Amino acid sequence: MKLSESVEAILGNESLALEGFYDRLFERYPEFRDHFSQSNLKRQTTMLTMALVSVKQYPVLRGSSRAYLQVLGTKHSGPGIEQELYPNFVEVLVETIAEFHGDDWNKTLDEQWTNALNCAVATMHQDHQD
């Protein structure tokens, strides 16, 4: 399975794909809870699922995906979400996606997702570092 196929599987099963992500995130890294205290987590999960579409093109992000990620970066910099938190977020997100794929998950897909999400995070912060 390739990253693009993984994204399509997630989009086809969005209600199940990221189920439990935020519970797992808050359990492992309680410092995230404050950043989502005013959020509807069901809606937040849907928005996160849709954001994964932008990483489908990794390693070459098209202009619209790059611009979208930079908008997300701007949105997330306002509430004071420290850049140091993102690796923990990526870690739990990759674990959640791996759980969704079950036996179809492998080391290559793990590396593709980790690299793509780290690229997305770097792109989110580009606008703030330039």
Contacts in CASP RR format, 6 or more apart in sequence:
PFRMAT RR
TARGET T0000
AUTHOR 0000-0000-0000
METHOD contacts of the structure
MODEL  1
MKLSESVEAILGNESLALEGFYDRLFERYPEFRDHFSQSNLKRQTTMLTM
ALVSVKQYPVLRGSSRAYLQVLGTKHSGPGIEQELYPNFVEVLVETIAEF
HGDDWNKTLDEQWTNALNCAVATMHQDHQD
1 9 0 8 1.000
1 101 0 8 1.000
1 104 0 8 1.000
1 106 0 8 1.000
1 109 0 8 1.000
2 109 0 8 1.000
2 112 0 8 1.000
3 55 0 8 1.000
3 56 0 8 1.000
3 58 0 8 1.000
3 109 0 8 1.000
3 112 0 8 1.000
3 113 0 8 1.000
3 116 0 8 1.000
4 56 0 8 1.000
4 57 0 8 1.000
6 97 0 8 1.000
6 101 0 8 1.000
6 109 0 8 1.000
6 112 0 8 1.000
6 113 0 8 1.000
7 52 0 8 1.000
7 53 0 8 1.000
7 55 0 8 1.000
7 56 0 8 1.000
8 56 0 8 1.000
9 17 0 8 1.000
9 100 0 8 1.000
9 101 0 8 1.000
10 17 0 8 1.000
10 18 0 8 1.000
10 49 0 8 1.000
10 52 0 8 1.000
10 97 0 8 1.000
10 100 0 8 1.000
11 17 0 8 1.000
11 49 0 8 1.000
11 52 0 8 1.000
11 53 0 8 1.000
13 100 0 8 1.000
14 46 0 8 1.000
14 49 0 8 1.000
16 100 0 8 1.000
17 49 0 8 1.000
17 96 0 8 1.000
17 97 0 8 1.000
17 100 0 8 1.000
18 45 0 8 1.000
18 48 0 8 1.000
18 49 0 8 1.000
18 93 0 8 1.000
18 96 0 8 1.000
18 97 0 8 1.000
18 100 0 8 1.000
19 45 0 8 1.000
19 100 0 8 1.000
20 96 0 8 1.000
21 45 0 8 1.000
21 48 0 8 1.000
21 92 0 8 1.000
21 93 0 8 1.000
21 96 0 8 1.000
22 36 0 8 1.000
22 41 0 8 1.000
22 44 0 8 1.000
22 45 0 8 1.000
24 92 0 8 1.000
24 95 0 8 1.000
24 96 0 8 1.000
25 32 0 8 1.000
25 88 0 8 1.000
25 89 0 8 1.000
25 92 0 8 1.000
26 32 0 8 1.000
26 33 0 8 1.000
26 36 0 8 1.000
28 88 0 8 1.000
28 92 0 8 1.000
29 85 0 8 1.000
29 88 0 8 1.000
29 92 0 8 1.000
31 85 0 8 1.000
32 85 0 8 1.000
32 88 0 8 1.000
32 89 0 8 1.000
35 79 0 8 1.000
35 81 0 8 1.000
35 85 0 8 1.000
36 44 0 8 1.000
48 93 0 8 1.000
51 68 0 8 1.000
51 69 0 8 1.000
51 72 0 8 1.000
51 120 0 8 1.000
53 65 0 8 1.000
54 61 0 8 1.000
54 65 0 8 1.000
54 68 0 8 1.000
54 69 0 8 1.000
54 120 0 8 1.000
55 61 0 8 1.000
55 65 0 8 1.000
55 113 0 8 1.000
55 116 0 8 1.000
55 117 0 8 1.000
55 119 0 8 1.000
55 120 0 8 1.000
57 65 0 8 1.000
58 112 0 8 1.000
58 115 0 8 1.000
58 116 0 8 1.000
58 119 0 8 1.000
58 120 0 8 1.000
59 115 0 8 1.000
59 116 0 8 1.000
59 119 0 8 1.000
61 69 0 8 1.000
61 119 0 8 1.000
61 120 0 8 1.000
61 123 0 8 1.000
66 123 0 8 1.000
69 120 0 8 1.000
69 123 0 8 1.000
69 124 0 8 1.000
70 123 0 8 1.000
70 124 0 8 1.000
70 126 0 8 1.000
70 127 0 8 1.000
72 124 0 8 1.000
73 124 0 8 1.000
73 125 0 8 1.000
73 127 0 8 1.000
73 128 0 8 1.000
74 127 0 8 1.000
74 128 0 8 1.000
76 124 0 8 1.000
77 125 0 8 1.000
77 128 0 8 1.000
83 121 0 8 1.000
83 125 0 8 1.000
86 121 0 8 1.000
87 118 0 8 1.000
90 114 0 8 1.000
90 117 0 8 1.000
90 118 0 8 1.000
90 121 0 8 1.000
93 117 0 8 1.000
94 110 0 8 1.000
94 113 0 8 1.000
94 114 0 8 1.000
94 117 0 8 1.000
97 105 0 8 1.000
97 113 0 8 1.000
98 105 0 8 1.000
98 109 0 8 1.000
98 110 0 8 1.000
98 113 0 8 1.000
101 109 0 8 1.000
END
